[in-house]
Amino acid sequence: MVRLFANMTAGHIVLAALIGLIPVASGVLVQLGVGIPVTALSLLIRVLELFVAFLQAYIFTFLSTLFIASAVAPEH
């Protein structure tokens, strides 16, 4: 659970840092030159973040099911 929270927070921090680069650039043409790649990278990072969240939720659910099933299994 802590790992899932840390990965979700890290993805949001990376997105905030990338989007924070746009106003730092000076000049309209420089902002467009920075804004377009930042937008593309933000979209790719968002997709990666979504994939990681689903993967971790699947693994967390699978392991929880496995541990609960082994705890309540009848003895031979």
PyMOL commands that set and color helices and strands:
alter all, ss='L'
color gray80, all
select helices_A, chain A and resi 2-24+28-71
alter helices_A, ss='H'
color red, helices_A
deselect
rebuild
show_as cartoon
